[in-house]
Amino acid sequence: MKTGNLMTKINRWTGWLSLAYMIVFIATGFAMVGMWDFDKIISVRRAGMLHSSPYMIYPMLVVVIVHSLTCIQRWLSGWTKRR
């Protein structure tokens, strides 16, 4: 497999994972403060535990950093240029 294909796959997977993590993170934040009835979906206590859990925060940070680094690497290598 070429490096370009691998970087593209990593970029796409981490992008989708970042989106999923952000949606869950925002939803648990809304549940904690009681906005838009998210506290009826998940309890405030459980949302607080999930929102501040290292099992939620650290993987999210890793995924976002890897996604950012692959985007920057592809941009710097001239990936965005039309050939």
N, C-alpha and C positions, 0 to 999 in steps of 0.2 A: 504494500500500500504506500502510495506517495505521501510525503509529508503534508502537502497541501490538502489532500483529501482527509487526512487524519485531523489536521487543524480545523477544517470545516466541520467535521463530525463533532469534535469536542466543543466547538463554538456553538453549534446548534443544540446539542444535548444540555450544555450548561445554561444556555439561554432559556430553554423550556423549564429546566429545574429552578432557575432563578425566578421565573415567573410564578411557578407553583409555590415556592417558598414565600415570595412577597405577598401573594394572595392570602396564604394562611397567616402570615405575620400581621397583615392589616386586619384580617377578620378577627384574630384573637385580641388585637388592640381595641377594636370596636366593641367586642364583647366585654372587655374589662371596664370600659367607660359607659356601657349601656346604650350605645348609639345604634339606631336602625334595628332594634330588637335582636341584635346578634347574641345578647345574653340569654335569649330563649333557646337558641340553638346549642350553645355551649355555656356551661356555668361560669360565673365570674372567677371562681376559685381555680377551676381547671384551665380557663383561658390564661390566667395569670401564671400558673405553673408552666404551661406550654410556651407562653410568650417569653418568659425569662429563663427557660431551660437551656443549659449548655448544649443539649442534644438538638436544639432548634437553631441556636444562634451560630455556633461554630461551623456546622456544615453549610449553613447559608452563606457565611462569610467566605468560606473556601470556594464554594460554587461561584459566587459573584466575582471573587478575585481571579479565579481561573478564566471565567468568561471575559472579564475585562482584559486580562493579559493576552488571551488569544486574539481578541479584537484589535488590540494595539499592535501586536506582532504582525498580524495580517495587513493592517493599515500601513505600517512602516515598511513592509516588504513590497508594497506597491500593488496589493491585491485589488484595490478599488479602481485602479486604472483600467480603462477599456483597451483591449488588445485587438 
